Amino acid sequence: MLTTIKGYYDHGQIVLEEMPPVKDKTDVMVTFLSDEIGGKVAKRKLGGLEGKVTLPDDFNEPLDDLKDYM
């Protein structure tokens, strides 16, 4: 069973924000979510996909496969 529980790392300890749904000793894997790269905060470039993503003209039209449900 895979379960995700939010928490945070603080001074060498991992603090969970809710109780895990296990009662016995269980293996865990910890993934650190961070925007830092090489000690520096990565800056996101706004509009990086401009001109690379397009939508078809009929994007908002109903799909033929769903006509029976509409």
All heavy atoms as TSV, in Angstrom:
chain	resi	resn	atom	element	x	y	z
A	1	MET	N	N	0.852	-1.187	0.000
A	1	MET	CA	C	0.000	0.000	0.000
A	1	MET	C	C	0.892	1.244	0.000
A	1	MET	O	O	1.840	1.329	0.756
A	1	MET	CB	C	-0.878	-0.010	1.257
A	1	MET	CG	C	-1.587	1.298	1.482
A	1	MET	SD	S	-2.667	1.374	2.923
A	1	MET	CE	C	-1.497	1.404	4.244
A	2	LEU	N	N	0.588	2.175	-0.864
A	2	LEU	CA	C	1.293	3.449	-0.906
A	2	LEU	C	C	0.381	4.531	-0.346
A	2	LEU	O	O	-0.773	4.643	-0.739
A	2	LEU	CB	C	1.684	3.812	-2.333
A	2	LEU	CG	C	2.665	2.872	-3.022
A	2	LEU	CD1	C	2.871	3.306	-4.463
A	2	LEU	CD2	C	3.975	2.818	-2.289
A	3	THR	N	N	0.902	5.297	0.578
A	3	THR	CA	C	0.133	6.370	1.190
A	3	THR	C	C	0.997	7.622	1.218
A	3	THR	O	O	2.174	7.546	1.541
A	3	THR	CB	C	-0.272	6.006	2.630
A	3	THR	OG1	O	-1.023	4.801	2.600
A	3	THR	CG2	C	-1.107	7.098	3.263
A	4	THR	N	N	0.431	8.757	0.885
A	4	THR	CA	C	1.155	10.023	0.935
A	4	THR	C	C	0.611	10.864	2.078
A	4	THR	O	O	-0.594	11.035	2.210
A	4	THR	CB	C	0.990	10.791	-0.396
A	4	THR	OG1	O	1.474	9.967	-1.454
A	4	THR	CG2	C	1.755	12.091	-0.367
A	5	ILE	N	N	1.510	11.362	2.894
A	5	ILE	CA	C	1.133	12.218	4.020
A	5	ILE	C	C	2.004	13.466	3.961
A	5	ILE	O	O	3.223	13.380	3.833
A	5	ILE	CB	C	1.336	11.501	5.364
A	5	ILE	CG1	C	0.426	10.279	5.444
A	5	ILE	CG2	C	1.086	12.447	6.525
A	5	ILE	CD1	C	0.622	9.463	6.676
A	6	LYS	N	N	1.385	14.613	4.045
A	6	LYS	CA	C	2.119	15.873	3.991
A	6	LYS	C	C	2.798	16.137	5.331
A	6	LYS	O	O	2.273	15.814	6.393
A	6	LYS	CB	C	1.169	17.021	3.645
A	6	LYS	CG	C	1.888	18.312	3.357
A	6	LYS	CD	C	0.949	19.372	2.835
A	6	LYS	CE	C	1.759	20.626	2.584
A	6	LYS	NZ	N	0.978	21.690	2.037
A	7	GLY	N	N	3.948	16.720	5.255
A	7	GLY	CA	C	4.691	17.082	6.462
A	7	GLY	C	C	5.795	18.047	6.085
A	7	GLY	O	O	5.824	18.576	4.975
A	8	TYR	N	N	6.734	18.252	7.014
A	8	TYR	CA	C	7.853	19.139	6.720
A	8	TYR	C	C	9.080	18.695	7.509
A	8	TYR	O	O	8.979	17.965	8.495
A	8	TYR	CB	C	7.509	20.601	7.027
A	8	TYR	CG	C	7.077	20.845	8.459
A	8	TYR	CD1	C	8.004	21.181	9.440
A	8	TYR	CD2	C	5.746	20.733	8.830
A	8	TYR	CE1	C	7.605	21.391	10.751
A	8	TYR	CE2	C	5.340	20.945	10.130
A	8	TYR	CZ	C	6.284	21.269	11.090
A	8	TYR	OH	O	5.898	21.471	12.389
A	9	TYR	N	N	10.235	19.094	7.020
A	9	TYR	CA	C	11.515	18.771	7.637
A	9	TYR	C	C	11.963	19.988	8.425
A	9	TYR	O	O	11.963	21.107	7.918
A	9	TYR	CB	C	12.529	18.425	6.547
A	9	TYR	CG	C	13.915	18.150	7.070
A	9	TYR	CD1	C	14.246	16.902	7.568
A	9	TYR	CD2	C	14.891	19.128	7.042
A	9	TYR	CE1	C	15.524	16.645	8.045
A	9	TYR	CE2	C	16.163	18.887	7.506
A	9	TYR	CZ	C	16.480	17.638	8.004
A	9	TYR	OH	O	17.737	17.392	8.476
A	10	ASP	N	N	12.345	19.777	9.684
A	10	ASP	CA	C	12.748	20.901	10.527
A	10	ASP	C	C	13.856	20.457	11.464
A	10	ASP	O	O	13.634	19.600	12.331
A	10	ASP	CB	C	11.544	21.425	11.319
A	10	ASP	CG	C	11.868	22.658	12.128
A	10	ASP	OD1	O	12.741	23.444	11.718
A	10	ASP	OD2	O	11.239	22.837	13.187
A	11	HIS	N	N	15.040	20.999	11.293
A	11	HIS	CA	C	16.170	20.729	12.180
A	11	HIS	C	C	16.401	19.241	12.414
A	11	HIS	O	O	16.485	18.771	13.543
A	11	HIS	CB	C	16.001	21.458	13.513
A	11	HIS	CG	C	16.013	22.939	13.385
A	11	HIS	ND1	N	14.848	23.668	13.233
A	11	HIS	CD2	C	17.031	23.830	13.345
A	11	HIS	CE1	C	15.151	24.943	13.133
A	11	HIS	NE2	N	16.464	25.080	13.196
A	12	GLY	N	N	16.486	18.468	11.334
A	12	GLY	CA	C	16.814	17.060	11.448
A	12	GLY	C	C	15.648	16.136	11.734
A	12	GLY	O	O	15.833	14.934	11.886
A	13	GLN	N	N	14.447	16.661	11.820
A	13	GLN	CA	C	13.281	15.821	12.094
A	13	GLN	C	C	12.224	16.029	11.014
A	13	GLN	O	O	12.060	17.128	10.488
A	13	GLN	CB	C	12.660	16.154	13.449
A	13	GLN	CG	C	13.540	15.790	14.615
A	13	GLN	CD	C	12.833	16.022	15.939
A	13	GLN	OE1	O	11.828	16.708	15.995
A	13	GLN	NE2	N	13.372	15.446	16.988
A	14	ILE	N	N	11.505	14.960	10.714
A	14	ILE	CA	C	10.382	15.043	9.792
A	14	ILE	C	C	9.115	15.070	10.631
A	14	ILE	O	O	8.870	14.167	11.435
A	14	ILE	CB	C	10.371	13.856	8.821
A	14	ILE	CG1	C	11.623	13.949	7.939
A	14	ILE	CG2	C	9.103	13.853	7.988
A	14	ILE	CD1	C	11.823	12.785	7.032
A	15	VAL	N	N	8.332	16.124	10.483
A	15	VAL	CA	C	7.094	16.313	11.241
A	15	VAL	C	C	5.917	16.067	10.302
A	15	VAL	O	O	5.781	16.736	9.280
A	15	VAL	CB	C	7.022	17.742	11.831
A	15	VAL	CG1	C	5.744	17.932	12.624
A	15	VAL	CG2	C	8.252	18.022	12.687
A	16	LEU	N	N	5.083	15.064	10.631
A	16	LEU	CA	C	3.926	14.745	9.805
A	16	LEU	C	C	2.733	15.572	10.251
A	16	LEU	O	O	2.536	15.792	11.449
A	16	LEU	CB	C	3.603	13.251	9.903
A	16	LEU	CG	C	4.720	12.301	9.488
A	16	LEU	CD1	C	4.278	10.853	9.696
A	16	LEU	CD2	C	5.119	12.534	8.045
A	17	GLU	N	N	1.906	15.994	9.305
A	17	GLU	CA	C	0.745	16.812	9.621
A	17	GLU	C	C	-0.500	15.992	9.940
A	17	GLU	O	O	-1.527	16.557	10.287
A	17	GLU	CB	C	0.474	17.793	8.478
A	17	GLU	CG	C	1.612	18.796	8.310
A	17	GLU	CD	C	1.350	19.818	7.226
A	17	GLU	OE1	O	0.285	19.769	6.587
A	17	GLU	OE2	O	2.219	20.675	7.013
A	18	GLU	N	N	-0.422	14.659	9.798
A	18	GLU	CA	C	-1.531	13.790	10.163
A	18	GLU	C	C	-0.965	12.427	10.538
A	18	GLU	O	O	0.189	12.116	10.241
A	18	GLU	CB	C	-2.534	13.653	9.027
A	18	GLU	CG	C	-1.935	13.108	7.748
A	18	GLU	CD	C	-2.900	13.127	6.587
A	18	GLU	OE1	O	-2.979	14.166	5.910
A	18	GLU	OE2	O	-3.572	12.105	6.381
A	19	MET	N	N	-1.748	11.607	11.179
A	19	MET	CA	C	-1.306	10.280	11.595
A	19	MET	C	C	-1.309	9.331	10.401
A	19	MET	O	O	-2.278	9.283	9.648
A	19	MET	CB	C	-2.231	9.723	12.680
A	19	MET	CG	C	-2.097	10.436	14.013
A	19	MET	SD	S	-0.456	10.300	14.722
A	19	MET	CE	C	-0.344	8.560	15.017
A	20	PRO	N	N	-0.232	8.561	10.229
A	20	PRO	CA	C	-0.224	7.582	9.141
A	20	PRO	C	C	-1.154	6.412	9.451
A	20	PRO	O	O	-1.375	6.090	10.616
A	20	PRO	CB	C	1.234	7.118	9.084
A	20	PRO	CG	C	1.879	7.583	10.339
A	20	PRO	CD	C	1.027	8.646	10.930
A	21	PRO	N	N	-1.693	5.760	8.398
A	21	PRO	CA	C	-2.656	4.679	8.608
A	21	PRO	C	C	-1.991	3.318	8.835
A	21	PRO	O	O	-2.432	2.312	8.311
A	21	PRO	CB	C	-3.457	4.692	7.311
A	21	PRO	CG	C	-2.462	5.109	6.294
A	21	PRO	CD	C	-1.587	6.106	6.988
A	22	VAL	N	N	-0.907	3.274	9.604
A	22	VAL	CA	C	-0.217	2.020	9.909
A	22	VAL	C	C	-0.061	1.883	11.415
A	22	VAL	O	O	-0.012	2.880	12.136
A	22	VAL	CB	C	1.161	1.939	9.214
A	22	VAL	CG1	C	1.007	1.899	7.717
A	22	VAL	CG2	C	2.045	3.096	9.622
A	23	LYS	N	N	0.017	0.638	11.880
A	23	LYS	CA	C	0.143	0.405	13.325
A	23	LYS	C	C	1.479	-0.211	13.692
A	23	LYS	O	O	1.923	-0.118	14.822
A	23	LYS	CB	C	-0.990	-0.503	13.777
A	23	LYS	CG	C	-2.331	0.160	13.622
A	23	LYS	CD	C	-3.424	-0.708	14.149
A	23	LYS	CE	C	-4.670	0.111	14.091
A	23	LYS	NZ	N	-5.821	-0.329	13.673
A	24	ASP	N	N	2.117	-0.882	12.732
A	24	ASP	CA	C	3.373	-1.563	12.998
A	24	ASP	C	C	4.529	-0.828	12.343
A	24	ASP	O	O	4.340	0.079	11.541
A	24	ASP	CB	C	3.308	-2.995	12.452
A	24	ASP	CG	C	2.186	-3.810	13.099
A	24	ASP	OD1	O	1.981	-3.673	14.312
A	24	ASP	OD2	O	1.528	-4.566	12.372
A	25	LYS	N	N	5.736	-1.296	12.678
A	25	LYS	CA	C	6.933	-0.736	12.046
A	25	LYS	C	C	6.824	-0.940	10.541
A	25	LYS	O	O	6.539	-2.038	10.066
A	25	LYS	CB	C	8.165	-1.446	12.594
A	25	LYS	CG	C	9.458	-0.914	12.056
A	25	LYS	CD	C	10.625	-1.633	12.706
A	25	LYS	CE	C	11.930	-1.136	12.129
A	25	LYS	NZ	N	13.074	-1.794	12.759
A	26	THR	N	N	7.023	0.120	9.773
A	26	THR	CA	C	6.837	0.088	8.327
A	26	THR	C	C	7.951	0.857	7.648
A	26	THR	O	O	8.391	1.897	8.135
A	26	THR	CB	C	5.482	0.740	7.956
A	26	THR	OG1	O	4.456	0.075	8.683
A	26	THR	CG2	C	5.196	0.639	6.487
A	27	ASP	N	N	8.414	0.341	6.518
A	27	ASP	CA	C	9.406	1.067	5.724
A	27	ASP	C	C	8.764	2.306	5.115
A	27	ASP	O	O	7.589	2.290	4.747
A	27	ASP	CB	C	9.943	0.190	4.589
A	27	ASP	CG	C	10.815	-0.947	5.097
A	27	ASP	OD1	O	11.445	-0.778	6.155
A	27	ASP	OD2	O	10.866	-1.987	4.428
A	28	VAL	N	N	9.538	3.371	5.006
A	28	VAL	CA	C	9.057	4.601	4.382
A	28	VAL	C	C	10.114	5.114	3.416
A	28	VAL	O	O	11.288	4.784	3.528
A	28	VAL	CB	C	8.733	5.708	5.419
A	28	VAL	CG1	C	7.631	5.266	6.352
A	28	VAL	CG2	C	9.968	6.100	6.192
A	29	MET	N	N	9.686	5.938	2.467
A	29	MET	CA	C	10.591	6.670	1.587
A	29	MET	C	C	10.223	8.137	1.706
A	29	MET	O	O	9.053	8.485	1.712
A	29	MET	CB	C	10.441	6.208	0.133
A	29	MET	CG	C	10.889	4.791	-0.085
A	29	MET	SD	S	10.942	4.321	-1.811
A	29	MET	CE	C	9.232	4.449	-2.260
A	30	VAL	N	N	11.216	8.979	1.786
A	30	VAL	CA	C	10.983	10.413	1.946
A	30	VAL	C	C	11.472	11.124	0.696
A	30	VAL	O	O	12.595	10.915	0.251
A	30	VAL	CB	C	11.726	10.946	3.191
A	30	VAL	CG1	C	11.541	12.444	3.325
A	30	VAL	CG2	C	11.253	10.224	4.439
A	31	THR	N	N	10.622	11.967	0.131
A	31	THR	CA	C	10.977	12.780	-1.029
A	31	THR	C	C	10.912	14.241	-0.613
A	31	THR	O	O	9.901	14.701	-0.095
A	31	THR	CB	C	9.986	12.536	-2.190
A	31	THR	OG1	O	10.011	11.146	-2.516
A	31	THR	CG2	C	10.364	13.357	-3.407
A	32	PHE	N	N	11.988	14.970	-0.813
A	32	PHE	CA	C	12.005	16.383	-0.450
A	32	PHE	C	C	11.551	17.206	-1.650
A	32	PHE	O	O	12.129	17.104	-2.738
A	32	PHE	CB	C	13.404	16.818	-0.013
A	32	PHE	CG	C	13.795	16.244	1.315
A	32	PHE	CD1	C	14.451	15.029	1.396
A	32	PHE	CD2	C	13.492	16.907	2.488
A	32	PHE	CE1	C	14.802	14.493	2.616
A	32	PHE	CE2	C	13.837	16.376	3.715
A	32	PHE	CZ	C	14.491	15.164	3.780
A	33	LEU	N	N	10.515	18.004	-1.480
A	33	LEU	CA	C	9.993	18.872	-2.527
A	33	LEU	C	C	10.605	20.251	-2.333
A	33	LEU	O	O	10.383	20.897	-1.321
A	33	LEU	CB	C	8.462	18.955	-2.442
A	33	LEU	CG	C	7.739	17.620	-2.506
A	33	LEU	CD1	C	6.254	17.814	-2.263
A	33	LEU	CD2	C	7.980	16.953	-3.844
A	34	SER	N	N	11.370	20.685	-3.299
A	34	SER	CA	C	12.043	21.962	-3.154
A	34	SER	C	C	12.218	22.616	-4.508
A	34	SER	O	O	12.414	21.948	-5.522
A	34	SER	CB	C	13.406	21.745	-2.498
A	34	SER	OG	O	14.125	22.939	-2.417
A	35	ASP	N	N	12.186	23.926	-4.546
A	35	ASP	CA	C	12.435	24.681	-5.767
A	35	ASP	C	C	13.908	25.047	-5.897
A	35	ASP	O	O	14.303	25.718	-6.828
A	35	ASP	CB	C	11.606	25.969	-5.787
A	35	ASP	CG	C	10.145	25.691	-6.046
A	35	ASP	OD1	O	9.839	24.624	-6.578
A	35	ASP	OD2	O	9.321	26.555	-5.709
A	36	GLU	N	N	14.706	24.603	-4.923
A	36	GLU	CA	C	16.112	24.986	-4.928
A	36	GLU	C	C	16.924	24.077	-5.838
A	36	GLU	O	O	16.748	22.868	-5.860
A	36	GLU	CB	C	16.684	24.934	-3.516
A	36	GLU	CG	C	16.081	25.964	-2.593
A	36	GLU	CD	C	16.718	25.957	-1.221
A	36	GLU	OE1	O	17.779	25.338	-1.076
A	36	GLU	OE2	O	16.152	26.566	-0.317
A	37	ILE	N	N	17.833	24.680	-6.605
A	37	ILE	CA	C	18.757	23.936	-7.448
A	37	ILE	C	C	20.159	24.459	-7.134
A	37	ILE	O	O	20.436	25.634	-7.330
A	37	ILE	CB	C	18.437	24.130	-8.945
A	37	ILE	CG1	C	17.060	23.578	-9.258
A	37	ILE	CG2	C	19.507	23.479	-9.804
A	37	ILE	CD1	C	16.607	23.842	-10.679
A	38	GLY	N	N	20.999	23.592	-6.617
A	38	GLY	CA	C	22.363	24.009	-6.296
A	38	GLY	C	C	22.419	25.102	-5.254
A	38	GLY	O	O	23.293	25.945	-5.294
A	39	GLY	N	N	21.501	25.106	-4.312
A	39	GLY	CA	C	21.505	26.104	-3.256
A	39	GLY	C	C	20.831	27.408	-3.619
A	39	GLY	O	O	20.701	28.291	-2.797
A	40	LYS	N	N	20.424	27.553	-4.875
A	40	LYS	CA	C	19.762	28.776	-5.308
A	40	LYS	C	C	18.327	28.451	-5.682
A	40	LYS	O	O	18.032	27.396	-6.211
A	40	LYS	CB	C	20.477	29.384	-6.519
A	40	LYS	CG	C	21.888	29.823	-6.214
A	40	LYS	CD	C	22.532	30.423	-7.435
A	40	LYS	CE	C	23.949	30.852	-7.123
A	40	LYS	NZ	N	24.612	31.412	-8.286
A	41	VAL	N	N	17.427	29.358	-5.413
A	41	VAL	CA	C	16.025	29.170	-5.768
A	41	VAL	C	C	15.871	29.319	-7.281
A	41	VAL	O	O	16.322	30.313	-7.863
A	41	VAL	CB	C	15.130	30.189	-5.034
A	41	VAL	CG1	C	13.696	30.062	-5.493
A	41	VAL	CG2	C	15.238	29.986	-3.533
A	42	ALA	N	N	15.287	28.296	-7.906
A	42	ALA	CA	C	15.100	28.331	-9.357
A	42	ALA	C	C	14.019	29.342	-9.711
A	42	ALA	O	O	12.951	29.355	-9.124
A	42	ALA	CB	C	14.705	26.948	-9.862
A	43	LYS	N	N	14.311	30.190	-10.661
A	43	LYS	CA	C	13.326	31.179	-11.110
A	43	LYS	C	C	12.617	30.627	-12.331
A	43	LYS	O	O	13.254	30.117	-13.255
A	43	LYS	CB	C	14.012	32.489	-11.448
A	43	LYS	CG	C	14.730	33.066	-10.247
A	43	LYS	CD	C	14.630	34.534	-10.236
A	43	LYS	CE	C	15.326	34.998	-8.961
A	43	LYS	NZ	N	15.035	36.300	-8.608
A	44	ARG	N	N	11.317	30.730	-12.328
A	44	ARG	CA	C	10.528	30.258	-13.467
A	44	ARG	C	C	10.356	31.391	-14.465
A	44	ARG	O	O	10.043	32.514	-14.095
A	44	ARG	CB	C	9.171	29.776	-12.985
A	44	ARG	CG	C	9.296	28.551	-12.119
A	44	ARG	CD	C	7.942	27.969	-11.815
A	44	ARG	NE	N	8.110	26.795	-11.009
A	44	ARG	CZ	C	7.511	26.585	-9.852
A	44	ARG	NH1	N	6.668	27.460	-9.385
A	44	ARG	NH2	N	7.741	25.493	-9.186
A	45	LYS	N	N	10.545	31.044	-15.718
A	45	LYS	CA	C	10.379	32.027	-16.778
A	45	LYS	C	C	8.922	32.011	-17.203
A	45	LYS	O	O	8.408	30.999	-17.660
A	45	LYS	CB	C	11.268	31.677	-17.955
A	45	LYS	CG	C	11.152	32.639	-19.102
A	45	LYS	CD	C	12.031	32.213	-20.248
A	45	LYS	CE	C	11.750	33.075	-21.458
A	45	LYS	NZ	N	12.430	32.578	-22.647
A	46	LEU	N	N	8.231	33.123	-17.053
A	46	LEU	CA	C	6.836	33.217	-17.460
A	46	LEU	C	C	6.729	33.227	-18.974
A	46	LEU	O	O	7.543	33.841	-19.666
A	46	LEU	CB	C	6.202	34.479	-16.877
A	46	LEU	CG	C	6.174	34.567	-15.352
A	46	LEU	CD1	C	5.573	35.897	-14.907
A	46	LEU	CD2	C	5.388	33.420	-14.775
A	47	GLY	N	N	5.737	32.519	-19.479
A	47	GLY	CA	C	5.502	32.494	-20.913
A	47	GLY	C	C	6.479	31.615	-21.666
A	47	GLY	O	O	6.670	31.794	-22.866
A	48	GLY	N	N	7.084	30.650	-20.988
A	48	GLY	CA	C	8.076	29.788	-21.616
A	48	GLY	C	C	7.520	28.926	-22.733
A	48	GLY	O	O	8.267	28.478	-23.598
A	49	LEU	N	N	6.226	28.658	-22.735
A	49	LEU	CA	C	5.618	27.833	-23.785
A	49	LEU	C	C	4.884	28.661	-24.833
A	49	LEU	O	O	4.186	28.099	-25.676
A	49	LEU	CB	C	4.646	26.823	-23.158
A	49	LEU	CG	C	5.279	25.749	-22.291
A	49	LEU	CD1	C	4.200	24.879	-21.661
A	49	LEU	CD2	C	6.243	24.901	-23.090
A	50	GLU	N	N	5.053	29.960	-24.790
A	50	GLU	CA	C	4.354	30.826	-25.743
A	50	GLU	C	C	4.714	30.441	-27.174
A	50	GLU	O	O	5.888	30.292	-27.520
A	50	GLU	CB	C	4.722	32.287	-25.500
A	50	GLU	CG	C	3.976	33.251	-26.381
A	50	GLU	CD	C	4.310	34.699	-26.058
A	50	GLU	OE1	O	5.184	34.952	-25.212
A	50	GLU	OE2	O	3.695	35.563	-26.665
A	51	GLY	N	N	3.673	30.217	-27.993
A	51	GLY	CA	C	3.864	29.851	-29.375
A	51	GLY	C	C	4.111	28.370	-29.607
A	51	GLY	O	O	4.159	27.918	-30.731
A	52	LYS	N	N	4.275	27.585	-28.537
A	52	LYS	CA	C	4.540	26.155	-28.674
A	52	LYS	C	C	3.297	25.306	-28.431
A	52	LYS	O	O	3.276	24.142	-28.788
A	52	LYS	CB	C	5.620	25.728	-27.687
A	52	LYS	CG	C	6.961	26.398	-27.951
A	52	LYS	CD	C	7.989	25.975	-26.949
A	52	LYS	CE	C	9.305	26.700	-27.202
A	52	LYS	NZ	N	10.325	26.360	-26.241
A	53	VAL	N	N	2.276	25.884	-27.826
A	53	VAL	CA	C	1.048	25.155	-27.532
A	53	VAL	C	C	-0.093	25.801	-28.301
A	53	VAL	O	O	-0.267	27.018	-28.246
A	53	VAL	CB	C	0.740	25.188	-26.012
A	53	VAL	CG1	C	-0.553	24.490	-25.714
A	53	VAL	CG2	C	1.883	24.564	-25.229
A	54	THR	N	N	-0.857	24.977	-29.014
A	54	THR	CA	C	-1.998	25.507	-29.752
A	54	THR	C	C	-3.233	24.675	-29.454
A	54	THR	O	O	-3.133	23.501	-29.098
A	54	THR	CB	C	-1.743	25.485	-31.268
A	54	THR	OG1	O	-1.508	24.137	-31.676
A	54	THR	CG2	C	-0.555	26.351	-31.646
A	55	LEU	N	N	-4.382	25.277	-29.562
A	55	LEU	CA	C	-5.653	24.590	-29.384
A	55	LEU	C	C	-6.402	24.626	-30.705
A	55	LEU	O	O	-6.400	25.648	-31.402
A	55	LEU	CB	C	-6.499	25.277	-28.309
A	55	LEU	CG	C	-5.964	25.236	-26.888
A	55	LEU	CD1	C	-6.854	26.055	-25.966
A	55	LEU	CD2	C	-5.868	23.810	-26.396
A	56	PRO	N	N	-7.063	23.533	-31.061
A	56	PRO	CA	C	-7.830	23.549	-32.309
A	56	PRO	C	C	-9.022	24.509	-32.207
A	56	PRO	O	O	-9.495	24.813	-31.109
A	56	PRO	CB	C	-8.298	22.102	-32.467
A	56	PRO	CG	C	-8.182	21.497	-31.118
A	56	PRO	CD	C	-7.123	22.252	-30.381
A	57	ASP	N	N	-9.498	24.982	-33.343
A	57	ASP	CA	C	-10.611	25.933	-33.367
A	57	ASP	C	C	-11.883	25.345	-32.755
A	57	ASP	O	O	-12.690	26.073	-32.194
A	57	ASP	CB	C	-10.895	26.391	-34.798
A	57	ASP	CG	C	-9.742	27.221	-35.360
A	57	ASP	OD1	O	-9.009	27.834	-34.556
A	57	ASP	OD2	O	-9.588	27.242	-36.592
A	58	ASP	N	N	-12.079	24.033	-32.863
A	58	ASP	CA	C	-13.293	23.404	-32.326
A	58	ASP	C	C	-13.088	22.829	-30.917
A	58	ASP	O	O	-13.787	21.925	-30.495
A	58	ASP	CB	C	-13.775	22.309	-33.274
A	58	ASP	CG	C	-12.772	21.168	-33.416
A	58	ASP	OD1	O	-11.615	21.316	-32.948
A	58	ASP	OD2	O	-13.145	20.131	-33.985
A	59	PHE	N	N	-12.158	23.366	-30.169
A	59	PHE	CA	C	-11.822	22.849	-28.838
A	59	PHE	C	C	-13.027	22.786	-27.900
A	59	PHE	O	O	-13.197	21.826	-27.158
A	59	PHE	CB	C	-10.719	23.719	-28.210
A	59	PHE	CG	C	-10.319	23.272	-26.834
A	59	PHE	CD1	C	-9.512	22.168	-26.669
A	59	PHE	CD2	C	-10.766	23.956	-25.709
A	59	PHE	CE1	C	-9.145	21.742	-25.401
A	59	PHE	CE2	C	-10.410	23.535	-24.445
A	59	PHE	CZ	C	-9.593	22.427	-24.300
A	60	ASN	N	N	-13.880	23.776	-27.923
A	60	ASN	CA	C	-15.031	23.828	-27.012
A	60	ASN	C	C	-16.278	23.142	-27.553
A	60	ASN	O	O	-17.318	23.129	-26.895
A	60	ASN	CB	C	-15.362	25.277	-26.647
A	60	ASN	CG	C	-14.340	25.860	-25.704
A	60	ASN	OD1	O	-13.829	25.164	-24.833
A	60	ASN	ND2	N	-14.027	27.133	-25.877
A	61	GLU	N	N	-16.216	22.577	-28.744
A	61	GLU	CA	C	-17.360	21.884	-29.332
A	61	GLU	C	C	-17.539	20.517	-28.662
A	61	GLU	O	O	-16.564	19.905	-28.225
A	61	GLU	CB	C	-17.153	21.697	-30.836
A	61	GLU	CG	C	-17.019	22.994	-31.609
A	61	GLU	CD	C	-18.266	23.863	-31.495
A	61	GLU	OE1	O	-19.373	23.320	-31.552
A	61	GLU	OE2	O	-18.113	25.085	-31.355
A	62	PRO	N	N	-18.787	20.044	-28.545
A	62	PRO	CA	C	-19.022	18.726	-27.937
A	62	PRO	C	C	-18.359	17.611	-28.754
A	62	PRO	O	O	-18.273	17.693	-29.979
A	62	PRO	CB	C	-20.536	18.560	-27.980
A	62	PRO	CG	C	-21.085	19.891	-28.338
A	62	PRO	CD	C	-20.007	20.701	-28.957
A	63	LEU	N	N	-17.891	16.588	-28.049
A	63	LEU	CA	C	-17.279	15.449	-28.711
A	63	LEU	C	C	-18.355	14.542	-29.295
A	63	LEU	O	O	-19.399	14.326	-28.676
A	63	LEU	CB	C	-16.435	14.653	-27.704
A	63	LEU	CG	C	-15.270	15.407	-27.073
A	63	LEU	CD1	C	-14.638	14.545	-25.993
A	63	LEU	CD2	C	-14.241	15.784	-28.111
A	64	ASP	N	N	-18.089	13.975	-30.457
A	64	ASP	CA	C	-19.047	13.066	-31.105
A	64	ASP	C	C	-19.330	11.851	-30.210
A	64	ASP	O	O	-20.446	11.352	-30.186
A	64	ASP	CB	C	-18.519	12.592	-32.439
A	64	ASP	CG	C	-18.477	13.713	-33.482
A	64	ASP	OD1	O	-19.257	14.683	-33.316
A	64	ASP	OD2	O	-17.687	13.616	-34.424
A	65	ASP	N	N	-18.347	11.377	-29.481
A	65	ASP	CA	C	-18.525	10.212	-28.625
A	65	ASP	C	C	-19.491	10.469	-27.473
A	65	ASP	O	O	-20.033	9.532	-26.889
A	65	ASP	CB	C	-17.187	9.773	-28.046
A	65	ASP	CG	C	-16.218	9.281	-29.107
A	65	ASP	OD1	O	-16.684	8.960	-30.213
A	65	ASP	OD2	O	-15.002	9.208	-28.826
A	66	LEU	N	N	-19.729	11.729	-27.121
A	66	LEU	CA	C	-20.581	12.055	-25.983
A	66	LEU	C	C	-21.944	12.592	-26.378
A	66	LEU	O	O	-22.715	13.000	-25.511
A	66	LEU	CB	C	-19.869	13.080	-25.085
A	66	LEU	CG	C	-18.517	12.613	-24.497
A	66	LEU	CD1	C	-17.886	13.735	-23.719
A	66	LEU	CD2	C	-18.684	11.371	-23.644
A	67	LYS	N	N	-22.281	12.586	-27.650
A	67	LYS	CA	C	-23.568	13.140	-28.106
A	67	LYS	C	C	-24.763	12.431	-27.464
A	67	LYS	O	O	-25.767	13.061	-27.193
A	67	LYS	CB	C	-23.679	13.063	-29.624
A	67	LYS	CG	C	-22.886	14.123	-30.320
A	67	LYS	CD	C	-23.115	14.102	-31.807
A	67	LYS	CE	C	-22.291	15.230	-32.448
A	67	LYS	NZ	N	-22.451	15.240	-33.880
A	68	ASP	N	N	-24.646	11.125	-27.185
A	68	ASP	CA	C	-25.745	10.389	-26.563
A	68	ASP	C	C	-26.034	10.874	-25.134
A	68	ASP	O	O	-27.128	10.677	-24.624
A	68	ASP	CB	C	-25.432	8.895	-26.510
A	68	ASP	CG	C	-25.342	8.288	-27.907
A	68	ASP	OD1	O	-25.873	8.909	-28.851
A	68	ASP	OD2	O	-24.738	7.212	-28.036
A	69	TYR	N	N	-25.085	11.503	-24.494
A	69	TYR	CA	C	-25.235	11.934	-23.107
A	69	TYR	C	C	-25.642	13.398	-22.995
A	69	TYR	O	O	-25.867	13.904	-21.916
A	69	TYR	CB	C	-23.935	11.705	-22.338
A	69	TYR	CG	C	-23.496	10.269	-22.366
A	69	TYR	CD1	C	-22.503	9.836	-23.231
A	69	TYR	CD2	C	-24.090	9.343	-21.523
A	69	TYR	CE1	C	-22.104	8.494	-23.248
A	69	TYR	CE2	C	-23.721	8.013	-21.541
A	69	TYR	CZ	C	-22.717	7.602	-22.401
A	69	TYR	OH	O	-22.332	6.299	-22.412
A	70	MET	N	N	-25.739	14.097	-24.096
A	70	MET	CA	C	-26.050	15.528	-24.035
A	70	MET	C	C	-27.458	15.796	-24.507
A	70	MET	O	O	-28.098	15.107	-25.175
A	70	MET	CB	C	-25.056	16.297	-24.880
A	70	MET	CG	C	-23.654	16.119	-24.374
A	70	MET	SD	S	-22.521	17.118	-25.339
A	70	MET	CE	C	-21.562	17.807	-24.042
